[in-house]
Amino acid sequence: MVNWIGRNKKKAFLFLLLIFIFLVLVAITLGTASMSIGEAFYALIKPIPILGKLVSNEISTASGVIIYKIRLPRILMASLVGMGLSVVGTSFQAVFRNPMADPYVLGISSGGALGAAIAMLLTAWGYSMPFSAVTIFAFAGALITSFLVYNIARVGNSLPTVNLLLAGIAISYLLSACLSILMVFNSNYMERIVFWTLGSFNAASYSQLGIVAPVIFIGTILMYGLSRDLNLMLTGEESAKSLGIEVEKVKKLIIIIGSLIVAAAVAFSGVIGFVGLLVPHMLRMVLGPNHKSLIPFSALGGAIFLLFSDTAARSILPSSELPVGAVTALIGAPYFIFLFLKYKKRGM
């Protein structure tokens, strides 16, 4: 199977795309108001000019409202966030030359979580805040954290990888401690803060998609444009320099682009782990280290994985919803334990 994918990447990508489309249709059918895949498909194309005329008038208006107003924005948001996190994880693993690097390695998630918590508490304390205050504060917190880590890590014009990792870890622990203190002193709002930090797409809307989609699509295209540089950076910084790569410039570009993508994802979905760690790691084992293939496959693989996880999160329990971050962790953690044990046996 692995060899077949390596030889037939276009067919494998098309197969994944068909899986994604099928999963979208399945996700549309699931919910409080259940419907068949056929009904979902017809309700989906009914508002489309020309195609809509081919659809029976028996498709209810309610089905169309449920799909277009509630389920479709959520499905698109989950797919976009999964795509962005996976692409950033792929790029960061190359920059840090570490398969365990993930999109949150710079402490971005902690900054976003603290920003969101501050917005929730300010609203609760009676301060007049805009409706999207949590999103704005989360985005600002994520970006400020990235800026802080970047400036702590850099030495002159260079950006040592080890410094970035250490600064990211230190700032992440500091911000997590601040978040814990806020929750202890405001225990009445702890449940809401914790639920947000575990991730959710239940508030997704088209206006939010209008902000997230350009950031993630443009960021993904830019990352793909840096594929050759990422390939060469896997050989080591000195080797990449000898081959004509401006390592420090490329590293800064990837950190900036990655931080913007992750900040947008965190601001609108909360903190969702394992997507940017699990998907790139699995695909790298199958496709090899060439980022010209890895980045498109990671984008699609991340969209599939997070859409599947979100669909499971809202479908497992009929009367309530699980945090999507808890579902991705339940899937991702056992896989990494399995990998660890497998490599451990090989080492022995």
C-alpha positions in Angstrom: 0.0 0.0 0.0 2.8 2.4 1.0 4.7 1.6 -2.3 1.5 2.1 -4.3 0.9 5.6 -2.8 4.5 6.5 -3.5 4.2 5.6 -7.2 0.7 7.0 -7.7 0.5 10.2 -5.7 -2.0 11.9 -8.0 -4.4 8.9 -7.7 -3.9 8.8 -3.9 -4.6 12.5 -3.7 -7.8 12.1 -5.7 -8.8 9.2 -3.5 -8.3 11.3 -0.4 -10.4 14.1 -2.0 -13.2 11.7 -2.7 -13.0 10.6 1.0 -13.2 14.2 2.1 -16.3 14.9 -0.1 -18.0 11.7 1.2 -17.2 12.8 4.8 -18.7 16.2 4.2 -21.9 14.6 3.0 -22.0 12.3 6.0 -21.2 15.2 8.4 -24.2 17.1 6.9 -26.6 14.2 7.6 -25.6 13.8 11.3 -27.2 15.9 14.0 -30.4 16.4 16.0 -32.4 16.5 12.7 -31.0 13.5 10.8 -31.4 13.0 7.1 -30.1 10.6 4.4 -27.0 11.3 2.3 -29.3 11.6 -0.7 -31.4 14.2 1.0 -28.3 16.1 2.2 -26.9 16.1 -1.3 -30.1 17.4 -2.9 -30.7 20.0 -0.2 -27.1 21.1 -0.7 -27.4 21.7 -4.5 -31.0 23.0 -4.5 -30.0 26.7 -4.1 -27.4 26.4 -6.8 -28.5 27.9 -10.2 -29.3 25.4 -13.0 -28.4 22.4 -10.8 -31.2 23.4 -8.3 -33.8 23.0 -11.1 -33.0 19.3 -11.3 -33.9 18.7 -7.6 -37.3 17.7 -6.5 -39.4 20.3 -4.8 -40.0 17.7 -2.0 -36.8 18.7 -0.4 -37.9 20.8 2.6 -36.8 24.4 3.2 -36.0 23.4 6.8 -33.4 20.9 5.6 -31.7 23.7 3.5 -31.7 26.1 6.4 -30.2 23.5 8.8 -27.5 22.6 6.2 -26.5 26.1 5.0 -27.0 28.1 8.3 -25.8 25.6 10.9 -23.9 22.6 9.6 -22.0 23.8 6.5 -20.2 26.7 8.2 -19.1 24.3 11.0 -17.9 21.7 8.4 -16.0 24.3 6.4 -14.4 25.8 9.6 -13.3 22.4 10.9 -11.8 21.5 7.4 -10.0 24.8 7.2 -8.6 24.7 10.7 -7.5 21.1 10.2 -5.8 22.1 6.9 -4.0 25.0 8.5 -2.7 23.2 11.6 -1.5 20.3 9.5 0.4 22.4 7.0 2.0 24.4 9.8 3.0 21.2 11.6 4.6 19.8 8.4 6.6 23.0 8.0 7.6 23.3 11.7 8.8 19.7 11.7 11.2 20.5 8.8 12.4 23.8 10.4 13.1 22.2 13.8 14.1 18.9 12.2 12.0 17.2 14.8 9.1 14.9 14.0 7.5 15.8 17.4 7.3 19.6 16.6 3.7 20.8 16.3 2.0 24.1 15.5 1.8 25.0 19.2 5.6 24.6 19.8 6.1 28.4 20.1 3.5 28.7 22.9 0.9 30.2 20.5 -1.9 28.1 21.9 -1.2 29.3 25.5 -1.3 33.0 24.3 -4.6 32.5 22.5 -6.1 30.7 25.5 -5.1 33.4 27.9 -6.4 36.1 25.6 -9.7 34.3 25.3 -10.0 33.9 29.0 -9.3 37.6 29.6 -12.1 38.5 27.2 -14.6 36.1 28.9 -13.8 37.5 32.3 -13.9 41.1 31.2 -17.4 40.5 29.8 -18.4 38.7 33.0 -17.2 41.6 35.1 -19.5 44.0 33.3 -17.2 45.6 30.8 -18.8 46.5 27.5 -17.2 44.2 24.9 -18.0 43.5 21.2 -19.7 40.3 20.4 -16.4 38.9 18.9 -14.2 39.9 21.8 -13.1 36.4 22.6 -11.9 35.9 19.0 -10.2 39.2 18.9 -8.4 38.7 22.3 -7.4 35.1 21.4 -6.0 36.2 18.0 -4.1 39.1 19.7 -2.8 36.9 22.5 -1.5 34.3 20.0 0.3 36.9 17.9 1.8 38.8 20.9 3.1 35.4 22.2 4.7 34.7 18.8 6.3 38.1 18.7 7.5 37.7 22.3 9.0 34.2 21.7 10.6 35.5 18.4 12.3 38.4 20.1 13.5 36.4 23.1 15.0 33.7 20.8 16.7 35.8 18.2 20.4 36.5 18.5 21.2 39.6 16.3 19.8 38.7 12.9 19.9 35.0 13.4 17.2 32.8 14.9 18.7 29.7 16.5 16.3 26.7 16.5 17.2 25.6 20.1 16.5 29.2 21.3 13.1 29.1 19.7 12.1 25.8 21.3 13.3 26.8 24.7 11.7 30.3 24.5 8.4 28.7 23.3 8.4 26.2 26.2 9.2 28.8 28.8 6.6 31.3 27.6 4.0 28.5 27.2 4.5 27.5 30.9 4.3 31.1 32.0 1.1 31.8 30.2 -0.5 28.5 31.3 0.3 29.4 34.9 -1.3 32.8 34.4 -4.4 31.1 32.9 -4.6 28.7 35.8 -4.4 31.6 38.3 -7.2 33.4 36.5 -9.4 30.3 36.6 -8.7 29.7 40.3 -9.8 33.2 41.2 -12.8 33.1 38.9 -14.0 29.5 39.4 -17.6 30.4 38.3 -16.3 30.8 34.8 -13.8 27.9 34.8 -16.1 25.5 32.9 -16.5 27.9 30.0 -12.8 28.7 29.8 -11.8 25.0 29.9 -14.4 24.1 27.2 -12.9 26.8 25.0 -9.4 25.6 25.5 -10.4 22.1 24.4 -11.7 23.4 21.1 -15.2 23.7 19.5 -16.7 24.7 16.2 -20.3 25.2 17.4 -20.2 29.0 16.9 -18.7 28.9 13.3 -20.3 31.4 10.9 -19.7 32.6 7.3 -18.4 35.9 8.6 -15.7 34.0 10.5 -15.0 31.9 7.5 -14.4 35.1 5.5 -11.5 35.9 7.9 -10.0 32.4 8.4 -10.2 31.2 4.8 -7.9 33.8 3.2 -5.3 33.5 6.0 -5.1 29.7 5.8 -5.3 29.5 2.0 -2.7 32.2 1.4 -0.5 30.8 4.2 -0.7 27.3 2.7 0.2 28.6 -0.8 3.2 30.5 0.6 4.3 27.4 2.6 4.1 25.3 -0.6 6.2 27.9 -2.4 8.9 27.3 0.2 8.8 23.5 -0.4 12.3 23.3 -1.9 13.8 25.3 0.9 12.1 23.1 3.5 13.5 20.0 1.7 17.0 21.4 1.9 16.6 22.5 5.5 16.0 18.8 6.5 19.7 18.2 5.5 20.9 20.7 8.2 21.3 24.4 8.3 25.0 24.4 7.2 24.2 22.1 4.3 21.3 24.2 3.3 23.5 27.4 3.3 26.1 25.7 1.1 23.3 25.0 -1.4 22.3 28.6 -1.6 19.4 28.8 0.9 19.1 31.9 3.0 18.3 29.8 6.1 17.6 32.6 8.6 15.3 34.4 6.1 13.4 31.2 5.3 13.1 30.3 9.0 11.7 33.7 9.9 9.2 33.5 7.0 8.0 30.1 8.0 7.6 31.2 11.7 5.7 34.3 10.7 3.4 32.6 8.2 2.9 29.6 10.6 2.1 32.0 13.5 -0.5 33.8 11.6 -2.2 30.6 10.5 -2.2 29.2 14.0 -3.4 32.4 15.5 -6.4 32.5 13.2 -7.1 28.8 13.9 -6.9 29.2 17.7 -8.9 32.4 17.7 -11.9 30.8 16.0 -11.7 27.2 17.3 -9.9 27.1 20.6 -6.9 24.8 21.2 -7.0 21.6 19.2 -4.0 19.3 19.7 -2.5 16.4 17.7 -3.7 17.5 14.2 -0.5 19.2 13.3 1.5 16.5 15.0 -0.3 13.3 13.9 -1.2 14.0 10.3 2.2 15.3 9.0 4.0 12.5 10.9 1.9 9.8 9.3 2.1 11.2 5.8 5.9 11.7 6.1 6.2 8.0 6.8 4.2 7.2 3.7 5.2 9.8 1.2 8.8 10.6 2.3 10.3 14.0 3.0 9.5 15.8 -0.2 7.4 18.9 0.8 6.0 19.4 -2.7 3.9 16.3 -2.0 3.8 16.6 1.8 2.2 20.0 2.0 -0.8 19.3 -0.3 -1.4 15.9 1.2 -1.1 17.4 4.7 -3.6 20.1 3.9 -6.2 17.5 2.7 -5.3 15.0 5.4 -5.6 17.6 8.2 -9.0 18.6 6.8 -10.2 15.0 6.8 -8.9 14.2 10.3 -10.4 17.3 12.0 -13.7 17.0 10.2 -14.0 13.4 11.2 -13.1 14.3 14.8 -15.6 17.2 14.9 -18.3 15.0 13.4 -17.6 12.3 16.1 -17.5 15.0 18.8 -21.1 16.2 18.0 -22.5 12.8 17.2 -21.3 10.4 19.9 -23.6 11.7 22.6 -27.2 12.6 21.4 -27.9 15.3 23.9 -24.5 17.0 24.3 -21.3 17.7 22.5 -17.7 16.6 23.3 -14.8 19.1 22.9 -13.2 18.3 19.6 -9.7 18.7 21.2 -10.6 15.8 23.5 -11.5 13.6 20.5 -8.3 14.4 18.6 -6.3 13.6 21.7 -8.1 10.3 22.2 -7.2 9.3 18.6 -3.7 10.8 18.5 -2.3 9.8 21.8 -2.8 6.0 21.4 -1.2 6.3 17.9 1.9 8.0 19.3 2.2 5.5 22.1 2.0 2.7 19.5 4.7 4.4 17.4 6.9 4.9 20.5 6.6 1.2 21.4 7.3 0.2 17.8 10.5 2.2 17.6 11.5 1.1 21.1 11.4 -2.5 20.0 13.5 -1.7 16.9 16.0 0.0 19.1 16.3 -3.0 21.3 
